[in-house]
Amino acid sequence: MGPSRFDHIETCAMEVCRAFKRSEELRESITTLEMLDVILEGLRKELGMLQQQAASKPSITIGSSLESQSTLLISREGCNTGQGSRPQAEKKLDYSSLDLARARRLIKSRENALSWLRDSLDDLRKTKE
């Protein structure tokens, strides 16, 4: 057998180590995704409440044009839930069949959504003051 067996043992050990590292990264990514989902849900609820509060306040319209009043009505109807077409009781997402590359893309997507929601909340809070 000679020294080639040690090369084979080293190759097998490296493959096992790489597979373990990928599985650990995937597990950590799934945990991160679940945490981001919880944060997103909370921010979406907060945004929805602020939008409802903003929609329920009477606003002063300058001029009495029919177009501005209908625009206000349409914007209030679109904001009444704050969730758009999302269901109120959202199911927990199943990440069991996820691969590492897709998990990383989803994390990036969730982070972008968080950034947008935080900016939207800041804008609503500023207009509220």
Buried (B, 14 or more C-beta within 10 A) or exposed (E): EEEEEEEEEEEEEEEEEEEEEEEEEBEEBBEBBEEBBEBBEEBBEBBBEBBBEBBEEEEEEEEEEEEEEEEEEEEBEEBEEBBEEEEEEEEEEEBEEBEBEEBBEBBEEBEEBBEEBEEBBEEBEEEEE
